[in-house]
Structures are given as structure tokens and as C-alpha cells.
Amino acid sequence: MTQILMEIADEMAQGRVALTLEGGYDVSGQSRSVKAVLKELARASQINKEDFLEKEKASYSRIEQLVLQIKEIQKRYWKSL
């Protein structure tokens, strides 16, 4: 996600981007997340965006099924669904 935000910032804001940190309950998870974002900002990440997108596309059908299940559950509370 940070790579995508940086690409948008390059196109739209001369590379400027602002990020905020939200608190969390899993301090070790938050630590890993912050480190990953900082690596992206420093352009020192080993993540290949194309490889990541391919893996994501492979999961689309599974994700779509989960979204449909959630929508079905929420229909009675959200009339627009």
C-alpha cells in the first residue's frame, strides 16, 4: 500500500506524502508494520509489487466469497446492501 501511495504522491504532489500512526493492541505487529512502511519510504524494500499483485489476484475468488458472506450478514442493518 505504501508503494501505491508513493506512486500517487509522485504523480500528484511532487512526491510529498504524509502518514499517521494509529495505536494498536499488538505492539509487535505494529512494530513490524511501521518498519515495513519505513523501508518502503526509504525505497529499501525487498517486496516486488508485481509479484505481490499476482498473489493477490490468486486470492480474489476467496476474498469475494468472504465479502459476499459479510454483506449477507449485514443486510438487515444496512438497507443499501
N, C-alpha and C positions, 0 to 999 in steps of 0.2 A: 504494500500500500504506500509506503514511503517513496519507493521508486516512482510510482504513478504521480503522487503529489509533487515530487520534484520535477517531473516532466511537465506537468501543468504549470508549475511556478516558472519554469524556464520559458515557456511559451507566453504566459500571460503577465508575469510580474518580474521580469528581468532576473529570474532565479530566486527571488525572495520567497521565503516560506516561514510561517510561524506555527509552532507546535505547542500544545499544552499537555501537561501531565495530570492525569486523573488518578486519584488514590485507588487503592485496591486492597483486597484482603490477603492476597497471595503475594507476599513480598518477594519471594524468589522468582515467581513468574513475572512480576512487574520488573524486576531487575534484568531478566533476560530480554524482555520486550524493549526496555529503554536502551540496552546495549545494542540490540539489533537495529533500532531506529538510528542511533548514533553512527553505527557502521555504514548504514545507507547514506546518511547525510555526508559522511566523510568519503563516500564512494569507495569504501573498503570492504564491501560485502562480497561474499562468495556466491550469493544467490543469482542464478541466471533466470531472468524474468520469463523468457520463452519456455524454459523447462517447467517453471512453476505454473505458467498458464496452461500448458499441456496436461499437467497433473490435475489442475482444477477442472478442466474440461472433461476429463475422465470421470469426475465425480458428479457432473451435472445431474444425471438421472436420479442418483441417490438424494442429492440436495433438493431437487424438485419434488420428490415424494415427501420429504420431511416438511417442506413448505406447504404442500397441499394438506398434509395432516394437521399442521398448526392452524391453517386457515379454517379447516372444518371445525376444529375445537373452538376457535374464536368467533365464528359466525354469529353465535347467539348474542355476543356482546358488541360486535362491530357490524352493524347492519349493511355497511357499504361493501362487505366482503361477499 
